[in-house]
């Protein structure tokens, strides 16, 4: 089954649980979706420069379209191990 495509401008508000990049584009695992979504830029292309940013404010996936330079940022869900306090 082919992944459903979603345009970057229609993907605002999604929470990314995981991602993978392949020659076919960038695929996101998104909270509330059973299947991966293939992210497509507003220019119609699907190849991205991807950076993960992890800060005190939370994790984020930072994207730049390899073709037109459009940018996007999506929050990422992270599982953090809790450390018991002494």
PLY file of the C-alpha trace (Angstrom):
ply
format ascii 1.0
element vertex 86
property float x
property float y
property float z
element edge 85
property int vertex1
property int vertex2
end_header
0.00 0.00 0.00
1.42 3.37 -1.00
1.85 6.04 1.67
-0.66 8.86 1.66
0.81 12.20 0.59
0.31 15.34 2.63
1.35 18.85 1.60
3.50 20.75 4.05
0.97 23.59 4.32
-1.77 21.09 5.22
0.38 19.29 7.80
0.47 22.08 10.38
-0.40 20.80 13.84
0.81 17.23 13.34
2.97 15.62 16.01
5.81 13.58 14.48
6.55 10.28 16.22
9.25 9.19 13.78
10.55 9.72 10.28
12.60 8.10 7.54
14.10 9.39 4.34
14.43 7.36 1.14
14.86 7.97 -2.57
11.06 8.27 -2.71
10.95 11.17 -0.25
10.44 11.91 3.44
8.01 9.69 5.33
6.55 10.69 8.69
4.94 8.61 11.40
2.34 10.96 12.84
0.27 10.71 16.02
-3.24 9.51 15.19
-2.33 7.99 11.80
-2.03 4.25 11.18
0.16 4.59 8.08
3.17 6.72 7.20
2.61 10.02 5.42
4.85 11.19 2.56
5.52 14.91 3.03
5.27 17.01 -0.14
6.40 20.64 -0.38
4.22 23.49 -1.63
6.33 23.37 -4.81
5.25 19.76 -5.38
8.60 18.13 -4.62
9.29 15.69 -1.81
13.00 15.82 -0.98
14.09 17.54 2.20
17.10 18.57 4.23
16.21 17.30 7.71
17.48 18.35 11.13
16.31 17.20 14.54
16.46 19.78 17.31
16.15 18.75 20.95
15.95 21.50 23.54
14.37 22.22 26.90
11.26 23.39 25.03
10.95 19.99 23.35
12.05 18.14 20.27
11.33 19.43 16.77
11.88 18.29 13.20
13.27 21.15 11.08
12.84 20.80 7.31
14.09 22.67 4.26
12.85 21.76 0.78
15.83 20.68 -1.30
14.24 22.25 -4.40
12.72 25.62 -3.43
14.06 26.26 0.09
10.66 26.36 1.81
10.97 25.68 5.53
8.84 23.84 8.03
9.02 22.90 11.69
7.07 20.10 13.32
7.04 19.14 17.00
8.32 15.64 17.73
7.04 13.31 20.38
9.88 11.96 22.48
9.85 9.20 25.04
12.01 10.17 27.97
13.10 7.79 30.68
12.21 9.06 34.10
15.05 8.98 36.57
14.06 8.33 40.17
15.17 11.01 42.58
17.25 9.94 45.58
0 1
1 2
2 3
3 4
4 5
5 6
6 7
7 8
8 9
9 10
10 11
11 12
12 13
13 14
14 15
15 16
16 17
17 18
18 19
19 20
20 21
21 22
22 23
23 24
24 25
25 26
26 27
27 28
28 29
29 30
30 31
31 32
32 33
33 34
34 35
35 36
36 37
37 38
38 39
39 40
40 41
41 42
42 43
43 44
44 45
45 46
46 47
47 48
48 49
49 50
50 51
51 52
52 53
53 54
54 55
55 56
56 57
57 58
58 59
59 60
60 61
61 62
62 63
63 64
64 65
65 66
66 67
67 68
68 69
69 70
70 71
71 72
72 73
73 74
74 75
75 76
76 77
77 78
78 79
79 80
80 81
81 82
82 83
83 84
84 85
